[in-house]
Structure formats: structure tokens, C-alpha cells
Amino acid sequence: MQELFEIRDNQVWLKSFLEYAERPLCEIKESEEATLEYLKSRFDRFKTKVDAVISKIDSTVNKGSFLVQIKNFKEDIGRIDALGDFASVYNTLVIYEAQIEEQVAANRVRNLEIKNSLLEEAKVIAQSDNWKKAAEELKSIYQRWQKTGAVDAEKREELENNFKTILDGFYTARDAHYKEREKDADVYKETIDKAAKLVEDTSIENSVKAKQLKSLQKEWKTLPSIPGGLYQKLWKEFSQVQDKFFVEYKKERHQEGIGAKNDLVEKAKSLVDNYTKHSIDDIKKLRQEWRKTFYSEDEESKKIWSDFNYWIEKFVELKRLEKLVNKGDIKPKKDEKEIISEKIKLLKRLIRKEKENLEKMNSNLGTFRINHKSKGFGEVMDAKTQEQERKWKVKKDLIKELEEQL
């Protein structure tokens, strides 16, 4: 320890070593021993800090971030008021500084290669006119650029300027393109105006308006491409104009449909009342008329549909009985009541036979339904059963009416 310092004019002086000149450390106050112990403890604390950083360097792959700390420690050696083997600490710092600078230099060469590669990649992408995809890819390149470490100072500015030029060029071209495309928005606005004027025109029937609005919808799909955000805004305006009309038009069509369906129910009932004067072709015509009415699934429409089918089925059953009488299955007799009784027996036989057939079919197909676990198949069978039950109701009502004639 004595070779590291000397006492001069009641002060402790650190002797020169390596590149550091001699310098006073502090004045002796209480005693020389206490002062030297204080200076030594300060050196120990300093060395502990250095050793901690050295340990982190040894356990870290990328050591470049420690270079500044190493250089600061070297500077601290020349100004800290402490007493100890600074030469040994200095030599250790020099070794680690050289290792880190070598790694940093290698990293900067590699970083330069990466950034040059990113530049070339960005140049190609920046030429694309697929603006959305290109912007996403350039954003990804920018993020990779930011994550890539530094390059040598003499290359840094040129490299950053080149990258900025590529990005600025792309976004300037994209903005100009979108600005040009925004001019096409005028044709969208014209279409919206056409729709709005059409909806407000009270001289045009709603059915005609509906056809013309659907024609405008088709026209909309052929309009030139515009920026997504602007398109969504205009589409919302176009939809609002149409939606308000079609909500009211649907209500109107629904009411018209209800009226038309009720009329068809009455026509079907009239056919039943005069079934001997009509044929199955008349029923077919009614069905065709029904298909032209406005479709809806509300409870009122379902009830009317059920009534319509009831009278249709009743007409069919009456014509079948008429045919069987004419064929001789029910032999004409002098007594009309005997004919009615035969019709009742025939209807009951038909009900019994149809029930047996349905039960047999359900039994035979039950295994198929279980094995295939087909939800759709089950729904079909349920609908078939409901249809058959409706036909049985018609037959039962006919039996009741015939029995009342006896």
C-alpha cells in the first residue's frame, strides 16, 4: 500500500501510475491511519461496482451496452478520491473495453448489412401500387429497421436519409393516388342523390321505386374504387336512404299480401262449396296465385297459410270421393243415405290405412335416423307427420259433415 501514496504537507497524495499523474486525495484530519482507512474503503466500494459490471458482461451475449460504463470507470480512476490498486482495475477495464469494442465493430458491420438489405427490400415494395399491402410491408420493414442496432457514425446519416427518402416517396405517391381517387366519390354522391330523390317522389308507385332502387344497388357495385374509409361513409348514407324506404315498403307489401291471401282462402272455400263444378286445375291455379303473394313468416301469415291448405285438402278429398263413386268403388244406390254411409266408411278406411303406412315408415326409417344422426332428416319427417295430420283433420271433418246428413 505504501508504494501507492506519500504524505506531503499534511495531505495524502496518490502517486502517478500508467497514464495518470500524481494528485492530492485529501487532508489528514484526525489521524493518518483513519484517513488511509477511509480512502481504502472508498476504493473497495469503487472496485465492487466495477466487479459487478464485469460479472454482468461475462454473462451477457450482447456486451455493447456496457461500453459506456467501462469508459466511465476509466475516467473515474483519474478523479475519485480513493486509495488502492487502481492499475490492476485499469488493466482489467482496458481488456474488457477492447473485447467490447471488437464486438461492437463486428455488430455494426452486421447491422450495416441488415440495413442495406432492408433498404433494397423497401425500394422494391415502394414501387408497388397495391397501396394497402405495400404500406403494411413497409411498416414491418420500418419496425425491423428500428430494432436493428447502430452502424458506424460515418455511414449512419447517409443510411437514415436513404431510408427516409424511400418511405417519403412511397407515402407521397400513395397520398396523391388516394387524393385522385377521392374525386371518384362524386359518382357515389350522385347515386345517393338519385336514390334520395326517387324515395321522395310521391308520383312514383312504391313497387316501381323498389325496382329502381335495386337497379341503383347494382349500379353502385360497378362504381370505381375509392379509399375504404370514404367508401364506408358513403355506403352508410346510401343504405340509410334505402333502408327507410324498404322498411315501409315491406309493411305495405305485407298488408297487401295478407289481403291477397285472405282472398285466395275465400276462393278455395268457394271451390269446396261448388266442388262438382270445378277441377283440380282450378286448385293448381290458386296455388300459382299464392306463390305470387308477398312472403312473410309472421303468425298471421302462418294461420292464413294453414287455412288455405285446409280448404285445398278438403277440395282434393271431395274430388277423390267423387272419382271413387264414378269408378264404382262406391256403387250408386237408390238410397242417398247409403251412398253417404259408404263414403264415411271409405274415409275411415283411408285414415286407418294412412296411419298404418305412416307408422310403418317411421318404424323403418327410425334406425336410419339414429344411425345417421341427421337433424335435417328428422325435421323432414316431422313436417311429413304434420302434413298427414292436417289431411286426417280434413277427412275427419268430412266424416262429421256426412254424418250430419244421415
C-alpha positions as a Markdown table, in Angstrom:
| # | Residue | x | y | z |
|---|---|---|---|---|
| 1 | Met | 0.0 | 0.0 | 0.0 |
| 2 | Gln | 2.9 | 2.4 | 0.9 |
| 3 | Glu | 4.1 | 2.4 | -2.6 |
| 4 | Leu | 0.8 | 3.8 | -3.9 |
| 5 | Phe | 0.9 | 7.1 | -1.9 |
| 6 | Glu | 3.0 | 9.6 | 0.0 |
| 7 | Ile | 2.3 | 12.1 | 2.8 |
| 8 | Arg | 3.1 | 15.7 | 1.8 |
| 9 | Asp | 2.2 | 18.9 | 3.7 |
| 10 | Asn | -0.3 | 17.0 | 5.8 |
| 11 | Gln | -2.0 | 15.7 | 2.7 |
| 12 | Val | -2.3 | 12.2 | 1.2 |
| 13 | Trp | -1.0 | 12.2 | -2.4 |
| 14 | Leu | -1.7 | 9.4 | -4.9 |
| 15 | Lys | 1.5 | 8.6 | -6.8 |
| 16 | Ser | 1.4 | 8.7 | -10.6 |
| 17 | Phe | 0.8 | 5.4 | -12.4 |
| 18 | Leu | 0.3 | 4.4 | -16.0 |
| 19 | Glu | -1.2 | 7.5 | -17.8 |
| 20 | Tyr | -2.5 | 9.1 | -14.6 |
| 21 | Ala | -0.4 | 12.0 | -13.0 |
| 22 | Glu | 0.0 | 12.2 | -9.2 |
| 23 | Arg | -2.7 | 14.2 | -7.4 |
| 24 | Pro | -3.7 | 15.1 | -3.8 |
| 25 | Leu | -6.5 | 12.9 | -2.4 |
| 26 | Cys | -7.4 | 14.6 | 0.9 |
| 27 | Glu | -6.1 | 16.4 | 4.0 |
| 28 | Ile | -5.2 | 14.4 | 7.1 |
| 29 | Lys | -7.6 | 15.4 | 9.9 |
| 30 | Glu | -8.0 | 13.0 | 12.8 |
| 31 | Ser | -5.0 | 10.7 | 12.1 |
| 32 | Glu | -3.1 | 9.3 | 9.3 |
| 33 | Glu | -4.3 | 5.8 | 9.9 |
| 34 | Ala | -8.0 | 6.8 | 9.9 |
| 35 | Thr | -7.6 | 8.9 | 6.8 |
| 36 | Leu | -5.9 | 6.0 | 4.9 |
| 37 | Glu | -8.6 | 3.6 | 6.1 |
| 38 | Tyr | -11.3 | 6.0 | 4.8 |
| 39 | Leu | -9.5 | 6.2 | 1.4 |
| 40 | Lys | -9.1 | 2.5 | 1.2 |
| 41 | Ser | -12.8 | 1.9 | 1.9 |
| 42 | Arg | -13.8 | 4.3 | -0.9 |
| 43 | Phe | -11.5 | 2.2 | -3.3 |
| 44 | Asp | -13.2 | -1.0 | -2.2 |
| 45 | Arg | -16.7 | 0.4 | -2.9 |
| 46 | Phe | -15.5 | 1.5 | -6.3 |
| 47 | Lys | -14.0 | -1.9 | -7.1 |
| 48 | Thr | -17.2 | -3.6 | -6.0 |
| 49 | Lys | -19.1 | -1.6 | -8.6 |
| 50 | Val | -16.6 | -2.5 | -11.3 |
| 51 | Asp | -16.6 | -6.2 | -10.4 |
| 52 | Ala | -20.5 | -6.2 | -10.6 |
| 53 | Val | -20.5 | -4.8 | -14.1 |
| 54 | Ile | -17.7 | -7.2 | -15.2 |
| 55 | Ser | -19.8 | -10.1 | -13.9 |
| 56 | Lys | -22.8 | -8.9 | -16.0 |
| 57 | Ile | -20.6 | -8.5 | -19.1 |
| 58 | Asp | -19.3 | -12.1 | -18.7 |
| 59 | Ser | -22.9 | -13.4 | -18.5 |
| 60 | Thr | -24.3 | -11.4 | -21.4 |
| 61 | Val | -24.1 | -12.2 | -25.1 |
| 62 | Asn | -24.5 | -8.7 | -26.5 |
| 63 | Lys | -22.0 | -6.7 | -24.5 |
| 64 | Gly | -22.1 | -3.4 | -26.4 |
| 65 | Ser | -24.4 | -1.7 | -23.9 |
| 66 | Phe | -21.7 | -1.9 | -21.3 |
| 67 | Leu | -19.1 | 0.0 | -23.3 |
| 68 | Val | -20.0 | 3.5 | -21.9 |
| 69 | Gln | -19.9 | 2.2 | -18.3 |
| 70 | Ile | -16.4 | 0.8 | -18.9 |
| 71 | Lys | -15.2 | 4.1 | -20.3 |
| 72 | Asn | -16.8 | 6.0 | -17.4 |
| 73 | Phe | -15.0 | 3.7 | -14.9 |
| 74 | Lys | -11.7 | 4.5 | -16.6 |
| 75 | Glu | -12.4 | 8.2 | -16.2 |
| 76 | Asp | -13.4 | 7.7 | -12.6 |
| 77 | Ile | -10.0 | 6.2 | -11.9 |
| 78 | Gly | -8.4 | 9.7 | -12.6 |
| 79 | Arg | -10.7 | 11.6 | -10.3 |
| 80 | Ile | -12.0 | 9.5 | -7.4 |
| 81 | Asp | -10.6 | 10.3 | -4.0 |
| 82 | Ala | -9.6 | 6.7 | -3.0 |
| 83 | Leu | -6.6 | 4.6 | -2.4 |
| 84 | Gly | -6.0 | 1.2 | -3.8 |
| 85 | Asp | -4.6 | -0.9 | -6.7 |
| 86 | Phe | -6.1 | 1.3 | -9.5 |
| 87 | Ala | -3.5 | -0.1 | -12.0 |
| 88 | Ser | -5.0 | -3.6 | -11.7 |
| 89 | Val | -8.5 | -2.3 | -12.1 |
| 90 | Tyr | -7.5 | -0.2 | -15.1 |
| 91 | Asn | -5.8 | -3.1 | -16.9 |
| 92 | Thr | -9.0 | -5.2 | -16.4 |
| 93 | Leu | -11.1 | -2.3 | -17.8 |
| 94 | Val | -8.8 | -2.0 | -20.8 |
| 95 | Ile | -9.1 | -5.7 | -21.6 |
| 96 | Tyr | -12.9 | -5.6 | -21.4 |
| 97 | Glu | -13.0 | -2.3 | -23.4 |
| 98 | Ala | -11.1 | -3.9 | -26.2 |
| 99 | Gln | -13.3 | -7.0 | -26.2 |
| 100 | Ile | -16.5 | -5.0 | -26.3 |
| 101 | Glu | -15.2 | -2.6 | -29.0 |
| 102 | Glu | -14.3 | -5.6 | -31.1 |
| 103 | Gln | -17.8 | -7.0 | -30.7 |
| 104 | Val | -19.4 | -3.6 | -31.3 |
| 105 | Ala | -17.4 | -3.2 | -34.5 |
| 106 | Ala | -18.5 | -6.6 | -35.7 |
| 107 | Asn | -22.1 | -5.9 | -34.8 |
| 108 | Arg | -22.0 | -2.6 | -36.7 |
| 109 | Val | -20.7 | -4.4 | -39.8 |
| 110 | Arg | -23.6 | -6.9 | -39.5 |
| 111 | Asn | -26.1 | -4.1 | -38.8 |
| 112 | Leu | -24.9 | -2.3 | -41.9 |
| 113 | Glu | -25.5 | -5.4 | -43.9 |
| 114 | Ile | -29.0 | -5.8 | -42.4 |
| 115 | Lys | -30.0 | -2.2 | -43.1 |
| 116 | Asn | -28.6 | -2.3 | -46.6 |
| 117 | Ser | -30.7 | -5.4 | -47.2 |
| 118 | Leu | -33.8 | -3.7 | -45.7 |
| 119 | Leu | -33.2 | -0.7 | -48.0 |
| 120 | Glu | -33.2 | -2.9 | -51.1 |
| 121 | Glu | -36.4 | -4.6 | -49.9 |
| 122 | Ala | -38.1 | -1.3 | -49.2 |
| 123 | Lys | -37.1 | 0.0 | -52.7 |
| 124 | Val | -38.9 | -2.9 | -54.4 |
| 125 | Ile | -42.0 | -2.7 | -52.2 |
| 126 | Ala | -42.3 | 1.1 | -52.5 |
| 127 | Gln | -42.8 | 0.6 | -56.3 |
| 128 | Ser | -46.0 | -1.4 | -55.7 |
| 129 | Asp | -49.4 | 0.1 | -56.5 |
| 130 | Asn | -51.1 | -2.3 | -54.1 |
| 131 | Trp | -51.0 | 0.6 | -51.6 |
| 132 | Lys | -52.6 | -1.1 | -48.6 |
| 133 | Lys | -50.4 | -4.3 | -48.8 |
| 134 | Ala | -47.3 | -2.2 | -49.5 |
| 135 | Ala | -47.9 | 0.1 | -46.6 |
| 136 | Glu | -48.2 | -2.9 | -44.2 |
| 137 | Glu | -45.0 | -4.4 | -45.5 |
| 138 | Leu | -43.1 | -1.1 | -45.3 |
| 139 | Lys | -44.4 | -0.7 | -41.7 |
| 140 | Ser | -42.9 | -4.1 | -40.9 |
| 141 | Ile | -39.6 | -3.1 | -42.5 |
| 142 | Tyr | -39.6 | 0.1 | -40.5 |
| 143 | Gln | -40.1 | -1.8 | -37.3 |
| 144 | Arg | -37.2 | -4.2 | -38.2 |
| 145 | Trp | -35.1 | -1.2 | -39.1 |
| 146 | Gln | -35.7 | 0.3 | -35.6 |
| 147 | Lys | -34.8 | -2.9 | -33.9 |
| 148 | Thr | -31.5 | -3.2 | -35.8 |
| 149 | Gly | -28.6 | -1.8 | -33.9 |
| 150 | Ala | -26.4 | 1.2 | -34.9 |
| 151 | Val | -23.8 | 1.4 | -37.7 |
| 152 | Asp | -20.6 | 3.3 | -37.8 |
| 153 | Ala | -21.1 | 7.1 | -37.5 |
| 154 | Glu | -19.8 | 7.9 | -40.9 |
| 155 | Lys | -22.4 | 5.7 | -42.5 |
| 156 | Arg | -25.3 | 6.4 | -40.2 |
| 157 | Glu | -26.6 | 9.7 | -41.6 |
| 158 | Glu | -26.4 | 8.6 | -45.3 |
| 159 | Leu | -28.2 | 5.3 | -44.4 |
| 160 | Glu | -31.0 | 7.0 | -42.5 |
| 161 | Asn | -31.5 | 9.6 | -45.2 |
| 162 | Asn | -31.8 | 6.9 | -47.9 |
| 163 | Phe | -34.4 | 5.0 | -45.9 |
| 164 | Lys | -36.4 | 8.2 | -45.2 |
| 165 | Thr | -36.3 | 9.1 | -48.9 |
| 166 | Ile | -37.8 | 5.7 | -49.9 |
| 167 | Leu | -40.6 | 5.9 | -47.3 |
| 168 | Asp | -41.4 | 9.6 | -48.0 |
| 169 | Gly | -41.5 | 8.8 | -51.7 |
| 170 | Phe | -43.9 | 5.9 | -51.2 |
| 171 | Tyr | -46.3 | 7.8 | -48.9 |
| 172 | Thr | -46.3 | 10.9 | -51.1 |
| 173 | Ala | -47.2 | 8.7 | -54.1 |
| 174 | Arg | -49.9 | 6.9 | -52.1 |
| 175 | Asp | -51.4 | 10.2 | -50.8 |
| 176 | Ala | -51.5 | 11.6 | -54.4 |
| 177 | His | -53.2 | 8.4 | -55.6 |
| 178 | Tyr | -55.9 | 8.5 | -52.8 |
| 179 | Lys | -56.5 | 12.2 | -53.5 |
| 180 | Glu | -57.1 | 11.4 | -57.1 |
| 181 | Arg | -59.4 | 8.5 | -56.2 |
| 182 | Glu | -61.4 | 10.8 | -53.9 |
| 183 | Lys | -62.6 | 12.6 | -57.0 |
| 184 | Asp | -64.4 | 9.4 | -57.9 |
| 185 | Ala | -66.5 | 9.9 | -54.8 |
| 186 | Asp | -68.6 | 12.3 | -56.8 |
| 187 | Val | -70.3 | 9.5 | -58.7 |
| 188 | Tyr | -71.2 | 7.8 | -55.4 |
| 189 | Lys | -72.7 | 11.0 | -54.2 |
| 190 | Glu | -74.7 | 11.3 | -57.4 |
| 191 | Thr | -76.1 | 7.8 | -56.9 |
| 192 | Ile | -77.1 | 8.7 | -53.3 |
| 193 | Asp | -78.8 | 11.8 | -54.6 |
| 194 | Lys | -80.7 | 9.7 | -57.2 |
| 195 | Ala | -81.9 | 7.3 | -54.5 |
| 196 | Ala | -83.0 | 10.1 | -52.2 |
| 197 | Lys | -85.0 | 11.9 | -54.9 |
| 198 | Leu | -86.5 | 8.6 | -56.0 |
| 199 | Val | -87.7 | 7.8 | -52.5 |
| 200 | Glu | -89.1 | 11.3 | -52.0 |
| 201 | Asp | -91.0 | 11.3 | -55.4 |
| 202 | Thr | -94.7 | 10.7 | -54.5 |
| 203 | Ser | -95.7 | 10.4 | -58.1 |
| 204 | Ile | -94.0 | 7.1 | -58.5 |
| 205 | Glu | -95.5 | 3.9 | -57.1 |
| 206 | Asn | -93.6 | 2.1 | -54.4 |
| 207 | Ser | -93.3 | -1.1 | -56.5 |
| 208 | Val | -91.6 | 0.9 | -59.2 |
| 209 | Lys | -89.4 | 2.7 | -56.7 |
| 210 | Ala | -88.3 | -0.7 | -55.3 |
| 211 | Lys | -87.2 | -1.9 | -58.7 |
| 212 | Gln | -85.4 | 1.3 | -59.5 |
| 213 | Leu | -83.6 | 1.2 | -56.1 |
| 214 | Lys | -82.4 | -2.3 | -56.7 |
| 215 | Ser | -81.2 | -1.1 | -60.1 |
| 216 | Leu | -79.2 | 1.6 | -58.3 |
| 217 | Gln | -77.7 | -1.1 | -56.0 |
| 218 | Lys | -76.4 | -2.9 | -59.0 |
| 219 | Glu | -75.0 | 0.3 | -60.4 |
| 220 | Trp | -73.3 | 1.0 | -57.1 |
| 221 | Lys | -71.3 | -2.2 | -57.4 |
| 222 | Thr | -69.8 | -1.1 | -60.7 |
| 223 | Leu | -68.6 | 2.3 | -59.5 |
| 224 | Pro | -64.8 | 3.0 | -59.4 |
| 225 | Ser | -62.8 | 2.1 | -56.3 |
| 226 | Ile | -62.3 | 4.8 | -53.6 |
| 227 | Pro | -60.5 | 4.8 | -50.2 |
| 228 | Gly | -62.0 | 2.4 | -47.7 |
| 229 | Gly | -62.9 | 4.9 | -45.1 |
| 230 | Leu | -64.6 | 7.2 | -47.6 |
| 231 | Tyr | -66.4 | 4.2 | -49.1 |
| 232 | Gln | -67.8 | 3.1 | -45.8 |
| 233 | Lys | -69.1 | 6.6 | -45.1 |
| 234 | Leu | -70.9 | 6.9 | -48.5 |
| 235 | Trp | -72.2 | 3.4 | -48.2 |
| 236 | Lys | -73.8 | 4.2 | -44.9 |
| 237 | Glu | -75.5 | 7.2 | -46.4 |
| 238 | Phe | -76.7 | 5.1 | -49.4 |
| 239 | Ser | -78.0 | 2.4 | -47.1 |
| 240 | Gln | -79.9 | 4.8 | -44.8 |
| 241 | Val | -81.8 | 6.3 | -47.8 |
| 242 | Gln | -82.9 | 2.8 | -48.9 |
| 243 | Asp | -83.5 | 1.2 | -45.6 |
| 244 | Lys | -86.1 | 3.7 | -44.5 |
| 245 | Phe | -88.0 | 3.2 | -47.8 |
| 246 | Phe | -87.8 | -0.6 | -47.7 |
| 247 | Val | -89.0 | -0.9 | -44.1 |
| 248 | Glu | -92.2 | 1.0 | -45.0 |
| 249 | Tyr | -92.5 | -0.8 | -48.4 |
| 250 | Lys | -92.2 | -4.2 | -46.7 |
| 251 | Lys | -95.0 | -3.2 | -44.3 |
| 252 | Glu | -97.1 | -2.2 | -47.3 |
| 253 | Arg | -96.4 | -5.4 | -49.2 |
| 254 | His | -97.2 | -7.4 | -46.1 |
| 255 | Gln | -100.6 | -5.8 | -45.7 |
| 256 | Glu | -101.3 | -6.3 | -49.4 |
| 257 | Gly | -100.1 | -9.9 | -49.1 |
| 258 | Ile | -102.4 | -10.5 | -46.2 |
| 259 | Gly | -105.4 | -9.2 | -48.2 |
| 260 | Ala | -104.5 | -11.2 | -51.3 |
| 261 | Lys | -104.0 | -14.4 | -49.2 |
| 262 | Asn | -107.3 | -14.0 | -47.5 |
| 263 | Asp | -109.0 | -13.6 | -50.9 |
| 264 | Leu | -107.3 | -16.8 | -52.0 |
| 265 | Val | -108.7 | -18.6 | -48.9 |
| 266 | Glu | -112.2 | -17.4 | -49.8 |
| 267 | Lys | -111.7 | -18.7 | -53.4 |
| 268 | Ala | -110.5 | -22.0 | -52.1 |
| 269 | Lys | -113.5 | -22.2 | -49.8 |
| 270 | Ser | -115.8 | -21.3 | -52.7 |
| 271 | Leu | -114.3 | -24.2 | -54.8 |
| 272 | Val | -115.1 | -26.6 | -51.9 |
| 273 | Asp | -118.7 | -25.3 | -51.8 |
| 274 | Asn | -119.1 | -25.9 | -55.5 |
| 275 | Tyr | -116.6 | -28.7 | -56.0 |
| 276 | Thr | -118.7 | -30.6 | -58.5 |
| 277 | Lys | -118.3 | -27.7 | -60.9 |
| 278 | His | -114.6 | -27.4 | -60.7 |
| 279 | Ser | -111.5 | -29.5 | -61.4 |
| 280 | Ile | -108.0 | -30.0 | -59.9 |
| 281 | Asp | -106.7 | -27.5 | -62.4 |
| 282 | Asp | -108.6 | -24.8 | -60.6 |
| 283 | Ile | -106.6 | -25.7 | -57.4 |
| 284 | Lys | -103.4 | -25.5 | -59.3 |
| 285 | Lys | -104.2 | -22.0 | -60.4 |
| 286 | Leu | -104.9 | -21.0 | -56.9 |
| 287 | Arg | -101.6 | -22.4 | -55.7 |
| 288 | Gln | -99.8 | -20.4 | -58.5 |
| 289 | Glu | -101.6 | -17.3 | -57.4 |
| 290 | Trp | -100.5 | -17.9 | -53.8 |
| 291 | Arg | -96.8 | -18.2 | -54.8 |
| 292 | Lys | -97.1 | -14.7 | -56.3 |
| 293 | Thr | -98.2 | -13.1 | -53.0 |
| 294 | Phe | -95.7 | -11.4 | -50.6 |
| 295 | Tyr | -93.9 | -14.0 | -48.5 |
| 296 | Ser | -93.7 | -13.5 | -44.7 |
| 297 | Glu | -93.3 | -15.7 | -41.6 |
| 298 | Asp | -95.4 | -13.8 | -39.1 |
| 299 | Glu | -98.1 | -15.7 | -37.1 |
| 300 | Glu | -100.9 | -14.1 | -39.0 |
| 301 | Ser | -99.5 | -15.3 | -42.4 |
| 302 | Lys | -98.9 | -18.8 | -41.0 |
| 303 | Lys | -102.6 | -19.0 | -39.9 |
| 304 | Ile | -103.8 | -17.9 | -43.3 |
| 305 | Trp | -101.5 | -20.5 | -45.0 |
| 306 | Ser | -102.9 | -23.2 | -42.7 |
| 307 | Asp | -106.5 | -22.2 | -43.6 |
| 308 | Phe | -105.7 | -22.1 | -47.3 |
| 309 | Asn | -104.2 | -25.6 | -47.2 |
| 310 | Tyr | -107.2 | -26.9 | -45.3 |
| 311 | Trp | -109.6 | -25.9 | -48.0 |
| 312 | Ile | -107.3 | -27.1 | -50.7 |
| 313 | Glu | -107.0 | -30.5 | -49.0 |
| 314 | Lys | -110.8 | -30.6 | -48.5 |
| 315 | Phe | -111.4 | -30.0 | -52.2 |
| 316 | Val | -108.9 | -32.7 | -53.1 |
| 317 | Glu | -110.7 | -35.2 | -50.8 |
| 318 | Leu | -114.1 | -34.4 | -52.2 |
| 319 | Lys | -112.9 | -34.9 | -55.7 |
| 320 | Arg | -111.4 | -38.2 | -54.7 |
| 321 | Leu | -114.7 | -39.4 | -53.3 |
| 322 | Glu | -116.4 | -38.2 | -56.4 |
| 323 | Lys | -114.0 | -40.1 | -58.5 |
| 324 | Leu | -114.4 | -43.3 | -56.5 |
| 325 | Val | -118.2 | -43.1 | -56.8 |
| 326 | Asn | -117.8 | -42.7 | -60.6 |
| 327 | Lys | -115.4 | -45.6 | -60.8 |
| 328 | Gly | -117.8 | -47.9 | -58.9 |
| 329 | Asp | -115.7 | -48.2 | -55.7 |
| 330 | Ile | -118.9 | -46.8 | -54.1 |
| 331 | Lys | -121.7 | -48.2 | -56.0 |
| 332 | Pro | -124.5 | -45.8 | -56.8 |
| 333 | Lys | -127.7 | -46.8 | -54.9 |
| 334 | Lys | -131.2 | -45.5 | -54.9 |
| 335 | Asp | -130.9 | -44.5 | -51.3 |
| 336 | Glu | -128.6 | -41.4 | -51.0 |
| 337 | Lys | -128.0 | -42.2 | -47.3 |
| 338 | Glu | -126.5 | -45.5 | -48.2 |
| 339 | Ile | -124.0 | -43.6 | -50.5 |
| 340 | Ile | -123.2 | -41.3 | -47.7 |
| 341 | Ser | -122.6 | -44.2 | -45.4 |
| 342 | Glu | -120.3 | -45.8 | -47.9 |
| 343 | Lys | -118.3 | -42.5 | -48.2 |
| 344 | Ile | -117.9 | -42.4 | -44.5 |
| 345 | Lys | -116.6 | -46.0 | -44.4 |
| 346 | Leu | -114.2 | -45.2 | -47.2 |
| 347 | Leu | -112.8 | -42.1 | -45.5 |
| 348 | Lys | -112.3 | -44.1 | -42.2 |
| 349 | Arg | -110.5 | -46.8 | -44.1 |
| 350 | Leu | -108.3 | -44.2 | -45.8 |
| 351 | Ile | -107.4 | -42.7 | -42.4 |
| 352 | Arg | -106.7 | -46.1 | -40.9 |
| 353 | Lys | -104.6 | -47.2 | -43.9 |
| 354 | Glu | -102.6 | -43.9 | -44.0 |
| 355 | Lys | -101.9 | -44.1 | -40.3 |
| 356 | Glu | -100.6 | -47.7 | -40.7 |
| 357 | Asn | -98.4 | -46.6 | -43.6 |
| 358 | Leu | -97.0 | -43.6 | -41.6 |
| 359 | Glu | -96.3 | -45.8 | -38.6 |
| 360 | Lys | -94.6 | -48.4 | -40.7 |
| 361 | Met | -92.5 | -45.7 | -42.5 |
| 362 | Asn | -91.4 | -44.2 | -39.1 |
| 363 | Ser | -90.5 | -47.6 | -37.8 |
| 364 | Asn | -88.5 | -48.5 | -40.9 |
| 365 | Leu | -86.7 | -45.1 | -41.0 |
| 366 | Gly | -86.2 | -44.8 | -37.3 |
| 367 | Thr | -83.0 | -46.8 | -37.4 |
| 368 | Phe | -81.7 | -44.8 | -40.4 |
| 369 | Arg | -82.3 | -41.5 | -38.4 |
| 370 | Ile | -80.5 | -42.8 | -35.3 |
| 371 | Asn | -77.5 | -44.2 | -37.3 |
| 372 | His | -77.1 | -41.0 | -39.4 |
| 373 | Lys | -78.0 | -38.6 | -36.6 |
| 374 | Ser | -79.4 | -36.3 | -39.2 |
| 375 | Lys | -81.1 | -33.3 | -37.7 |
| 376 | Gly | -82.4 | -32.2 | -41.2 |
| 377 | Phe | -83.8 | -35.7 | -41.8 |
| 378 | Gly | -85.8 | -35.5 | -38.5 |
| 379 | Glu | -87.2 | -32.1 | -39.4 |
| 380 | Val | -88.4 | -33.5 | -42.8 |
| 381 | Met | -90.1 | -36.4 | -41.1 |
| 382 | Asp | -91.8 | -34.1 | -38.5 |
| 383 | Ala | -93.1 | -31.9 | -41.3 |
| 384 | Lys | -94.4 | -35.0 | -43.1 |
| 385 | Thr | -96.2 | -36.1 | -40.0 |
| 386 | Gln | -97.8 | -32.6 | -39.5 |
| 387 | Glu | -98.9 | -32.6 | -43.2 |
| 388 | Gln | -100.5 | -36.0 | -42.8 |
| 389 | Glu | -102.3 | -34.9 | -39.6 |
| 390 | Arg | -103.7 | -31.9 | -41.4 |
| 391 | Lys | -105.1 | -34.3 | -44.1 |
| 392 | Trp | -106.6 | -36.5 | -41.4 |
| 393 | Lys | -108.3 | -33.5 | -39.9 |
| 394 | Val | -109.9 | -32.7 | -43.3 |
| 395 | Lys | -111.1 | -36.3 | -43.6 |
| 396 | Lys | -112.5 | -36.3 | -40.1 |
| 397 | Asp | -114.3 | -33.0 | -40.7 |
| 398 | Leu | -115.8 | -34.5 | -43.9 |
| 399 | Ile | -116.9 | -37.6 | -41.9 |
| 400 | Lys | -118.6 | -35.3 | -39.4 |
| 401 | Glu | -120.4 | -33.3 | -42.1 |
| 402 | Leu | -121.5 | -36.5 | -43.9 |
| 403 | Glu | -122.7 | -38.0 | -40.6 |
| 404 | Glu | -124.8 | -34.9 | -40.1 |
| 405 | Gln | -126.6 | -35.6 | -43.4 |
| 406 | Leu | -127.7 | -39.1 | -42.3 |
